[in-house]
Amino acid sequence: MCLSAGLAVEEGHGRAQLSKAFLTGEVCIKEQFLETLKKKKVPPVEKKPIQTASLTKPEIAPGISANDLQTHYYLDELVEWCEKDQVKTGGNKREMIKRILAFLV
């Protein structure tokens, strides 16, 4: 344990607290700081699969992905489709894509 400015830095502290303590000089030995960090168990970050757009322009129908709409359609085309199917046409492209996908479900 190392005391500085009245703060005790112990093993129970989290990474953010230990990093702050080290940067502000509240940890007196660098090796002690690094050793404490090594003992912490950090849960692995789950990576989401990357969704790629199809190579050809798909028809707007159930099952189309937001990525396909974003990649293959201009805003004007989405507005035209929304007007035809009586879906609200206001907002930016991202909002319109959300509305279209909700409509197709």
Secondary structure by P-SEA (a helix, b strand, c coil): ccccccccccccccaaaaaaaaaacccccaaaaaaaaaaccccbbbbccccccccccccccccccaaaaaccccaaaaaaaaaaacccccccaaaaaaaaaaaac
